[in-house]
Amino acid sequence: MRFGLALPPQIKVFGAFFIYSFSMGSIFPRLPDIQTAMGVGEGALGLALIGSAIGTLISLTFAGRFIEAIGYRRVLLGAIPLLSALYALASWAATPMVFFLLLVPVGLTIGCIEIIINVEADRVEHAIGRRIMSRAHAFWSLGFFAAGMVGSLIAQTGLEVHVHLMVMIPVVIAATLVVLGQFQPAPHRAGGSTDEAPHFARPTITIMALVAVCLSAMLMEGAGIDWSAIYMRNIFDAEPFWAGLAVATVAGSQGVARFFADSFVERFNPVVVARALLSVLGLGVILAFVAPLPWVAYLGFAFIGIGSSALFPLAMSAAAQQTDRPAAINVAALAQFSFTAFLLGPPLLGYIGEHFGIQWVFGVGLPLVLLGLATAQVLGPKPVMREVAP
């Protein structure tokens, strides 16, 4: 017997992104409370957060065959509630080392979910004949926004972190059964290769230039998720609700921007869109770095969310259009380097925040924004070479 609603495949994809990010995002508004309970600085907390990054990188690299063997449906229906339970377990950690160790299985689970939902979005996109990938990631951001708002409200009541996250487990289980209870994976793309992707794809000079374009977006998005709540507490002595609201601001503005990103890319040159987004991101970084008042900081976080919304998809499209080698290898090379920066960079920024001030977590993003502006031309269409008849 199967539970859940009979929904169109694209709605199930959107729901999967939303529920996954909701279960993932519940802990981030509570990081200030976790840090206080452990009695450590930003550097130690950042090193502990690397546990989930390491688990995710391992899972993204090696979990493909495991998922194929078990089945997409079984893994997805089990992994999303498991993720919520693992976060609740990790919140009991009394030391950074224990927190690190408990976050490794969290990362392993995240990697499995990432593989399934992104592959499913691609296959459904192909099956229905229209793009849904950007909108699917918009629902990821909106799920994070919802988790940020709920987490902020609960934090303000003074409820302990582990109790809050344990309450989220049955909520996530119920949402998973209702939305994904009748989930069946879409068929493979017709004519597409089913071979396993290489574990490591060597980057080319062009791929590294594309990494430079989106590096600031990946790092500042992660910094907004990991450190914005602690920033508001340290700089403005914000109460729990207002600290957690910073996380929701980054995710919410990013989600809204992703809903409209595709139409702007279709109307304007990708280089123009990228430079506009990088300019907005740079303004957000500056506001977060120098904010004299809380509302200025929130405005900066909103600009960071908007500016980071579509740079990575633009870079991925450009990587797929390169003709020097198969598109899958170029895409894999860009994804590996960018995701490594996204997962490992923001936690390591904790050391900068502890030794130089939490505002420098965002201040270091400005040189990276300038690097992105300098290399954005690589996103432009390549000139078509005409063969000259002898």
One Martini backbone bead per residue (centre of mass of N, CA, C, O) as a GRO file, in nm:
protein
  390
    1MET     BB    1   0.095   0.037   0.024
    2ARG     BB    2   0.040   0.374  -0.080
    3PHE     BB    3   0.122   0.691  -0.019
    4GLY     BB    4  -0.012   0.981  -0.119
    5LEU     BB    5   0.003   1.187  -0.387
    6ALA     BB    6  -0.105   1.243  -0.719
    7LEU     BB    7   0.158   1.377  -0.897
    8PRO     BB    8   0.331   1.543  -1.090
    9PRO     BB    9   0.661   1.511  -1.153
   10GLN     BB   10   0.747   1.813  -1.106
   11ILE     BB   11   0.616   1.838  -0.824
   12LYS     BB   12   0.788   1.622  -0.690
   13VAL     BB   13   1.053   1.766  -0.732
   14PHE     BB   14   0.986   2.022  -0.578
   15GLY     BB   15   0.919   1.874  -0.312
   16ALA     BB   16   1.195   1.743  -0.267
   17PHE     BB   17   1.358   2.004  -0.244
   18PHE     BB   18   1.199   2.126  -0.008
   19ILE     BB   19   1.217   1.900   0.209
   20TYR     BB   20   1.521   1.870   0.211
   21SER     BB   21   1.588   2.170   0.293
   22PHE     BB   22   1.420   2.175   0.548
   23SER     BB   23   1.576   1.946   0.698
   24MET     BB   24   1.855   2.095   0.663
   25GLY     BB   25   1.780   2.406   0.773
   26SER     BB   26   1.711   2.383   1.085
   27ILE     BB   27   2.008   2.420   1.217
   28PHE     BB   28   2.121   2.712   1.137
   29PRO     BB   29   1.960   2.900   1.342
   30ARG     BB   30   2.111   2.716   1.590
   31LEU     BB   31   2.423   2.767   1.597
   32PRO     BB   32   2.453   2.964   1.834
   33ASP     BB   33   2.357   2.753   2.047
   34ILE     BB   34   2.569   2.537   1.988
   35GLN     BB   35   2.814   2.712   2.047
   36THR     BB   36   2.740   2.782   2.341
   37ALA     BB   37   2.722   2.487   2.449
   38MET     BB   38   3.034   2.428   2.372
   39GLY     BB   39   3.230   2.678   2.411
   40VAL     BB   40   3.318   2.806   2.123
   41GLY     BB   41   3.453   2.912   1.846
   42GLU     BB   42   3.444   2.961   1.509
   43GLY     BB   43   3.676   2.771   1.433
   44ALA     BB   44   3.574   2.508   1.567
   45LEU     BB   45   3.298   2.508   1.430
   46GLY     BB   46   3.403   2.498   1.138
   47LEU     BB   47   3.550   2.226   1.162
   48ALA     BB   48   3.296   2.064   1.233
   49LEU     BB   49   3.134   2.131   0.963
   50ILE     BB   50   3.319   1.954   0.774
   51GLY     BB   51   3.185   1.680   0.809
   52SER     BB   52   2.958   1.720   0.594
   53ALA     BB   53   3.145   1.781   0.355
   54ILE     BB   54   3.296   1.514   0.347
   55GLY     BB   55   3.050   1.329   0.316
   56THR     BB   56   2.948   1.456   0.051
   57LEU     BB   57   3.197   1.403  -0.127
   58ILE     BB   58   3.194   1.099  -0.099
   59SER     BB   59   2.907   1.052  -0.206
   60LEU     BB   60   2.933   1.194  -0.486
   61THR     BB   61   3.164   0.990  -0.579
   62PHE     BB   62   3.044   0.676  -0.467
   63ALA     BB   63   2.704   0.643  -0.464
   64GLY     BB   64   2.588   0.557  -0.740
   65ARG     BB   65   2.581   0.242  -0.720
   66PHE     BB   66   2.412   0.223  -0.464
   67ILE     BB   67   2.159   0.359  -0.575
   68GLU     BB   68   2.109   0.167  -0.813
   69ALA     BB   69   2.079  -0.092  -0.637
   70ILE     BB   70   1.842   0.008  -0.444
   71GLY     BB   71   1.702   0.269  -0.541
   72TYR     BB   72   1.558   0.571  -0.566
   73ARG     BB   73   1.307   0.541  -0.392
   74ARG     BB   74   1.425   0.417  -0.133
   75VAL     BB   75   1.640   0.628  -0.075
   76LEU     BB   76   1.465   0.883  -0.064
   77LEU     BB   77   1.250   0.791   0.154
   78GLY     BB   78   1.488   0.745   0.368
   79ALA     BB   79   1.687   0.997   0.361
   80ILE     BB   80   1.520   1.242   0.452
   81PRO     BB   81   1.445   1.146   0.741
   82LEU     BB   82   1.736   1.074   0.820
   83LEU     BB   83   1.848   1.360   0.811
   84SER     BB   84   1.680   1.471   1.043
   85ALA     BB   85   1.785   1.266   1.256
   86LEU     BB   86   2.091   1.335   1.233
   87TYR     BB   87   2.070   1.628   1.321
   88ALA     BB   88   1.951   1.570   1.599
   89LEU     BB   89   2.191   1.405   1.697
   90ALA     BB   90   2.416   1.625   1.655
   91SER     BB   91   2.292   1.836   1.870
   92TRP     BB   92   2.420   1.666   2.124
   93ALA     BB   93   2.688   1.774   2.105
   94ALA     BB   94   2.966   1.871   2.327
   95THR     BB   95   3.179   1.865   2.091
   96PRO     BB   96   3.343   1.920   1.800
   97MET     BB   97   3.426   1.626   1.742
   98VAL     BB   98   3.145   1.502   1.767
   99PHE     BB   99   3.012   1.682   1.559
  100PHE     BB  100   3.183   1.592   1.324
  101LEU     BB  101   3.113   1.284   1.333
  102LEU     BB  102   2.795   1.330   1.306
  103LEU     BB  103   2.822   1.484   1.016
  104VAL     BB  104   2.914   1.268   0.818
  105PRO     BB  105   2.640   1.112   0.773
  106VAL     BB  106   2.497   1.361   0.677
  107GLY     BB  107   2.668   1.394   0.415
  108LEU     BB  108   2.606   1.119   0.291
  109THR     BB  109   2.302   1.178   0.262
  110ILE     BB  110   2.314   1.434   0.094
  111GLY     BB  111   2.452   1.312  -0.156
  112CYS     BB  112   2.225   1.117  -0.232
  113ILE     BB  113   2.003   1.328  -0.271
  114GLU     BB  114   2.141   1.504  -0.483
  115ILE     BB  115   2.157   1.294  -0.703
  116ILE     BB  116   1.857   1.223  -0.732
  117ILE     BB  117   1.717   1.508  -0.775
  118ASN     BB  118   1.892   1.601  -1.018
  119VAL     BB  119   1.839   1.365  -1.205
  120GLU     BB  120   1.531   1.386  -1.198
  121ALA     BB  121   1.510   1.672  -1.311
  122ASP     BB  122   1.643   1.606  -1.582
  123ARG     BB  123   1.443   1.382  -1.675
  124VAL     BB  124   1.181   1.545  -1.654
  125GLU     BB  125   1.264   1.770  -1.842
  126HIS     BB  126   1.284   1.577  -2.088
  127ALA     BB  127   0.994   1.452  -2.078
  128ILE     BB  128   0.826   1.744  -2.087
  129GLY     BB  129   0.995   1.978  -2.254
  130ARG     BB  130   1.101   2.155  -1.995
  131ARG     BB  131   1.228   2.374  -1.778
  132ILE     BB  132   1.315   2.305  -1.402
  133MET     BB  133   1.584   2.350  -1.249
  134SER     BB  134   1.568   2.639  -1.135
  135ARG     BB  135   1.298   2.593  -0.987
  136ALA     BB  136   1.394   2.366  -0.807
  137HIS     BB  137   1.610   2.548  -0.662
  138ALA     BB  138   1.403   2.743  -0.554
  139PHE     BB  139   1.273   2.534  -0.359
  140TRP     BB  140   1.523   2.500  -0.193
  141SER     BB  141   1.533   2.790  -0.088
  142LEU     BB  142   1.241   2.790   0.033
  143GLY     BB  143   1.295   2.566   0.238
  144PHE     BB  144   1.513   2.723   0.388
  145PHE     BB  145   1.335   2.960   0.461
  146ALA     BB  146   1.129   2.804   0.630
  147ALA     BB  147   1.336   2.693   0.833
  148GLY     BB  148   1.434   2.969   0.929
  149MET     BB  149   1.165   3.071   1.042
  150VAL     BB  150   1.099   2.841   1.233
  151GLY     BB  151   1.369   2.845   1.389
  152SER     BB  152   1.343   3.135   1.494
  153LEU     BB  153   1.081   3.102   1.655
  154ILE     BB  154   1.180   2.870   1.837
  155ALA     BB  155   1.430   3.012   1.955
  156GLN     BB  156   1.265   3.241   2.101
  157THR     BB  157   1.135   3.034   2.316
  158GLY     BB  158   1.391   2.839   2.423
  159LEU     BB  159   1.414   2.586   2.284
  160GLU     BB  160   1.587   2.327   2.248
  161VAL     BB  161   1.757   2.206   1.991
  162HIS     BB  162   1.701   1.894   2.007
  163VAL     BB  163   1.397   1.924   2.034
  164HIS     BB  164   1.339   2.072   1.775
  165LEU     BB  165   1.466   1.848   1.582
  166MET     BB  166   1.280   1.619   1.677
  167VAL     BB  167   1.011   1.752   1.585
  168MET     BB  168   1.091   1.746   1.273
  169ILE     BB  169   1.074   1.448   1.200
  170PRO     BB  170   0.761   1.398   1.167
  171VAL     BB  171   0.725   1.624   0.961
  172VAL     BB  172   0.907   1.500   0.739
  173ILE     BB  173   0.767   1.230   0.714
  174ALA     BB  174   0.489   1.336   0.630
  175ALA     BB  175   0.580   1.497   0.380
  176THR     BB  176   0.707   1.258   0.229
  177LEU     BB  177   0.450   1.082   0.206
  178VAL     BB  178   0.262   1.287   0.063
  179VAL     BB  179   0.457   1.376  -0.182
  180LEU     BB  180   0.646   1.079  -0.218
  181GLY     BB  181   0.481   0.809  -0.193
  182GLN     BB  182   0.446   0.795  -0.539
  183PHE     BB  183   0.728   0.770  -0.621
  184GLN     BB  184   0.879   0.758  -0.955
  185PRO     BB  185   1.124   0.718  -1.154
  186ALA     BB  186   1.249   0.836  -1.422
  187PRO     BB  187   1.359   0.780  -1.712
  188HIS     BB  188   1.595   0.766  -1.909
  189ARG     BB  189   1.751   0.915  -2.136
  190ALA     BB  190   1.736   0.915  -2.458
  191GLY     BB  191   2.058   0.815  -2.561
  192GLY     BB  192   2.194   0.806  -2.300
  193SER     BB  193   2.436   0.767  -2.079
  194THR     BB  194   2.508   0.502  -1.817
  195ASP     BB  195   2.772   0.575  -1.733
  196GLU     BB  196   3.003   0.633  -1.512
  197ALA     BB  197   3.145   0.880  -1.378
  198PRO     BB  198   3.419   1.024  -1.312
  199HIS     BB  199   3.586   1.081  -1.012
  200PHE     BB  200   3.796   1.254  -1.192
  201ALA     BB  201   3.814   1.577  -1.348
  202ARG     BB  202   4.008   1.748  -1.545
  203PRO     BB  203   4.100   2.066  -1.560
  204THR     BB  204   4.083   2.348  -1.740
  205ILE     BB  205   4.126   2.670  -1.808
  206THR     BB  206   3.825   2.724  -1.859
  207ILE     BB  207   3.717   2.590  -1.602
  208MET     BB  208   3.871   2.777  -1.405
  209ALA     BB  209   3.728   3.033  -1.505
  210LEU     BB  210   3.444   2.934  -1.416
  211VAL     BB  211   3.513   2.910  -1.120
  212ALA     BB  212   3.576   3.215  -1.084
  213VAL     BB  213   3.289   3.317  -1.140
  214CYS     BB  214   3.139   3.126  -0.896
  215LEU     BB  215   3.298   3.140  -0.625
  216SER     BB  216   3.164   3.374  -0.470
  217ALA     BB  217   2.880   3.249  -0.463
  218MET     BB  218   2.947   2.987  -0.309
  219LEU     BB  219   3.076   3.118  -0.055
  220MET     BB  220   2.847   3.327   0.021
  221GLU     BB  221   2.619   3.130   0.052
  222GLY     BB  222   2.755   2.963   0.275
  223ALA     BB  223   2.802   3.200   0.470
  224GLY     BB  224   2.502   3.274   0.505
  225ILE     BB  225   2.424   3.001   0.631
  226ASP     BB  226   2.650   2.963   0.862
  227TRP     BB  227   2.702   3.297   0.974
  228SER     BB  228   2.463   3.505   0.998
  229ALA     BB  229   2.357   3.448   1.284
  230ILE     BB  230   2.627   3.503   1.431
  231TYR     BB  231   2.664   3.786   1.326
  232MET     BB  232   2.412   3.913   1.461
  233ARG     BB  233   2.497   3.845   1.748
  234ASN     BB  234   2.786   3.979   1.755
  235ILE     BB  235   2.719   4.271   1.635
  236PHE     BB  236   2.388   4.315   1.751
  237ASP     BB  237   2.271   4.133   1.971
  238ALA     BB  238   2.072   3.930   1.870
  239GLU     BB  239   1.805   3.765   1.879
  240PRO     BB  240   1.714   3.460   1.774
  241PHE     BB  241   1.517   3.550   1.554
  242TRP     BB  242   1.706   3.767   1.413
  243ALA     BB  243   1.930   3.570   1.351
  244GLY     BB  244   1.766   3.359   1.181
  245LEU     BB  245   1.661   3.564   0.963
  246ALA     BB  246   1.922   3.575   0.798
  247VAL     BB  247   1.899   3.298   0.668
  248ALA     BB  248   1.620   3.350   0.534
  249THR     BB  249   1.710   3.589   0.356
  250VAL     BB  250   1.903   3.444   0.174
  251ALA     BB  251   1.708   3.216   0.074
  252GLY     BB  252   1.463   3.384  -0.022
  253SER     BB  253   1.604   3.567  -0.234
  254GLN     BB  254   1.714   3.333  -0.399
  255GLY     BB  255   1.445   3.199  -0.474
  256VAL     BB  256   1.318   3.434  -0.628
  257ALA     BB  257   1.545   3.468  -0.840
  258ARG     BB  258   1.523   3.174  -0.962
  259PHE     BB  259   1.240   3.207  -1.093
  260PHE     BB  260   1.369   3.448  -1.306
  261ALA     BB  261   1.640   3.366  -1.444
  262ASP     BB  262   1.573   3.237  -1.722
  263SER     BB  263   1.443   3.488  -1.857
  264PHE     BB  264   1.701   3.664  -1.848
  265VAL     BB  265   1.888   3.477  -2.010
  266GLU     BB  266   1.709   3.482  -2.270
  267ARG     BB  267   1.722   3.806  -2.309
  268PHE     BB  268   2.024   3.793  -2.221
  269ASN     BB  269   2.341   3.789  -2.184
  270PRO     BB  270   2.527   3.599  -1.976
  271VAL     BB  271   2.736   3.819  -1.912
  272VAL     BB  272   2.539   4.036  -1.816
  273VAL     BB  273   2.408   3.872  -1.590
  274ALA     BB  274   2.664   3.806  -1.431
  275ARG     BB  275   2.753   4.101  -1.375
  276ALA     BB  276   2.500   4.180  -1.226
  277LEU     BB  277   2.518   3.968  -1.000
  278LEU     BB  278   2.803   4.047  -0.900
  279SER     BB  279   2.726   4.334  -0.820
  280VAL     BB  280   2.515   4.256  -0.610
  281LEU     BB  281   2.703   4.081  -0.441
  282GLY     BB  282   2.909   4.304  -0.377
  283LEU     BB  283   2.711   4.486  -0.227
  284GLY     BB  284   2.636   4.280  -0.009
  285VAL     BB  285   2.919   4.245   0.108
  286ILE     BB  286   2.962   4.539   0.193
  287LEU     BB  287   2.718   4.565   0.381
  288ALA     BB  288   2.799   4.330   0.573
  289PHE     BB  289   3.081   4.456   0.652
  290VAL     BB  290   2.966   4.777   0.733
  291ALA     BB  291   2.725   4.754   0.906
  292PRO     BB  292   2.558   4.982   1.133
  293LEU     BB  293   2.284   4.825   1.086
  294PRO     BB  294   2.064   4.572   1.067
  295TRP     BB  295   1.915   4.648   0.795
  296VAL     BB  296   2.176   4.648   0.629
  297ALA     BB  297   2.243   4.351   0.665
  298TYR     BB  298   1.983   4.236   0.541
  299LEU     BB  299   2.030   4.364   0.267
  300GLY     BB  300   2.293   4.217   0.213
  301PHE     BB  301   2.174   3.929   0.226
  302ALA     BB  302   1.979   3.967  -0.009
  303PHE     BB  303   2.200   4.027  -0.223
  304ILE     BB  304   2.346   3.759  -0.189
  305GLY     BB  305   2.112   3.582  -0.282
  306ILE     BB  306   2.078   3.707  -0.562
  307GLY     BB  307   2.379   3.694  -0.669
  308SER     BB  308   2.389   3.359  -0.617
  309SER     BB  309   2.155   3.222  -0.791
  310ALA     BB  310   2.293   3.187  -1.124
  311LEU     BB  311   2.603   3.136  -1.167
  312PHE     BB  312   2.633   2.828  -1.171
  313PRO     BB  313   2.441   2.760  -1.410
  314LEU     BB  314   2.599   2.930  -1.615
  315ALA     BB  315   2.862   2.769  -1.591
  316MET     BB  316   2.745   2.493  -1.670
  317SER     BB  317   2.655   2.570  -1.954
  318ALA     BB  318   2.937   2.652  -2.055
  319ALA     BB  319   3.071   2.375  -2.008
  320ALA     BB  320   2.877   2.211  -2.201
  321GLN     BB  321   2.975   2.396  -2.466
  322GLN     BB  322   3.229   2.270  -2.487
  323THR     BB  323   3.464   2.119  -2.749
  324ASP     BB  324   3.730   1.967  -2.630
  325ARG     BB  325   3.518   1.777  -2.480
  326PRO     BB  326   3.308   1.616  -2.318
  327ALA     BB  327   3.052   1.749  -2.139
  328ALA     BB  328   3.057   1.566  -1.883
  329ILE     BB  329   3.349   1.635  -1.799
  330ASN     BB  330   3.324   1.942  -1.767
  331VAL     BB  331   3.096   1.934  -1.561
  332ALA     BB  332   3.244   1.763  -1.349
  333ALA     BB  333   3.482   1.956  -1.301
  334LEU     BB  334   3.317   2.199  -1.205
  335ALA     BB  335   3.158   2.061  -0.975
  336GLN     BB  336   3.394   1.966  -0.801
  337PHE     BB  337   3.528   2.244  -0.745
  338SER     BB  338   3.276   2.405  -0.651
  339PHE     BB  339   3.177   2.212  -0.423
  340THR     BB  340   3.430   2.226  -0.257
  341ALA     BB  341   3.408   2.528  -0.197
  342PHE     BB  342   3.115   2.521  -0.076
  343LEU     BB  343   3.182   2.306   0.159
  344LEU     BB  344   3.476   2.408   0.276
  345GLY     BB  345   3.490   2.719   0.292
  346PRO     BB  346   3.282   2.828   0.506
  347PRO     BB  347   3.393   2.678   0.756
  348LEU     BB  348   3.686   2.808   0.732
  349LEU     BB  349   3.583   3.105   0.791
  350GLY     BB  350   3.583   3.083   1.101
  351TYR     BB  351   3.879   3.167   1.147
  352ILE     BB  352   3.847   3.451   1.045
  353GLY     BB  353   3.619   3.534   1.243
  354GLU     BB  354   3.784   3.485   1.509
  355HIS     BB  355   4.057   3.669   1.435
  356PHE     BB  356   3.901   3.935   1.267
  357GLY     BB  357   3.599   3.895   1.244
  358ILE     BB  358   3.286   3.818   1.127
  359GLN     BB  359   3.280   4.024   0.881
  360TRP     BB  360   3.518   3.872   0.719
  361VAL     BB  361   3.351   3.644   0.597
  362PHE     BB  362   3.250   3.866   0.378
  363GLY     BB  363   3.499   4.040   0.296
  364VAL     BB  364   3.650   3.810   0.125
  365GLY     BB  365   3.445   3.831  -0.127
  366LEU     BB  366   3.536   4.078  -0.297
  367PRO     BB  367   3.780   3.965  -0.463
  368LEU     BB  368   3.601   3.740  -0.594
  369VAL     BB  369   3.415   3.928  -0.747
  370LEU     BB  370   3.637   4.058  -0.920
  371LEU     BB  371   3.720   3.795  -1.051
  372GLY     BB  372   3.446   3.740  -1.187
  373LEU     BB  373   3.440   3.998  -1.361
  374ALA     BB  374   3.713   3.929  -1.516
  375THR     BB  375   3.585   3.623  -1.620
  376ALA     BB  376   3.289   3.646  -1.754
  377GLN     BB  377   3.352   3.614  -2.066
  378VAL     BB  378   3.346   3.293  -2.071
  379LEU     BB  379   3.019   3.286  -2.108
  380GLY     BB  380   3.033   3.334  -2.388
  381PRO     BB  381   2.988   3.280  -2.700
  382LYS     BB  382   3.120   3.094  -2.942
  383PRO     BB  383   3.269   3.106  -3.227
  384VAL     BB  384   3.202   3.011  -3.546
  385MET     BB  385   3.367   2.785  -3.747
  386ARG     BB  386   3.455   2.808  -4.077
  387GLU     BB  387   3.480   2.617  -4.353
  388VAL     BB  388   3.717   2.617  -4.603
  389ALA     BB  389   3.723   2.581  -4.921
  390PRO     BB  390   3.957   2.458  -5.158
   0.00000   0.00000   0.00000
